Amino acid sequence: MKDTFYDVKLRKKVEAEVVEKVTYGEPGKERYALRGKTDDGRNLTKFVKKADWDALSI
């Protein structure tokens, strides 16, 4: 599945393949994110709402 990420190095939005769903933070204060990978192998992270995170099946 592809999604739009902001690439800091290129300073623009790019389409990249979503690799995994991850959570950050301690219990009760979690943040939900999608991890992507560019064509040249760099990692990208996009924070999303919990409802969006739950709706994805990766």
DODREN-332127 format. One record per residue (C-alpha): x, y, z; residue in one letter. Coordinates in steps of 0.25 Angstrom, whole numbers, plus 2048, in hexadecimal, padded with zeros to 3 digits. Example, Ala and Ser with C-alpha at 12.3 -4.5 7.8 and 13.67 -1.06 7.14 Angstrom:
8317EE81FA;8377FC81DS;
//
This chain:
800800800M;80580E7FDK;80381B805D;808829804T;81482C80EF;81C83980FY;82A83780BD;833840814V;83F83E80BK;8388427FEL;82F84C805R;8228477FEK;81783D7FFK;81A8307F9V;8128237F6E;8198177FDA;815809801E;81080780FV;8197FC816V;8137FB824E;80A80182FK;81180583BV;80E80C849T;816816850Y;81681A85FG;81281486CE;80480D86FP;7F9818870G;801822867K;80381A85BE;80582084DR;802818841Y;80B819834A;80D812827L;81B80F822R;81E810813G;82A80E80BK;82F8167FFT;8348107F2D;8438137F6D;84180C804G;83E81780DR;834816819N;82881F81AL;81E821825T;810827825K;808829832F;7F9826830V;7ED825838K;7E9818840K;7DD816838A;7E581782BD;7F080E831W;7E5803835D;7DF804827A;7EB7FF820L;7EF7F181ES;7FE7EF81CI;
//
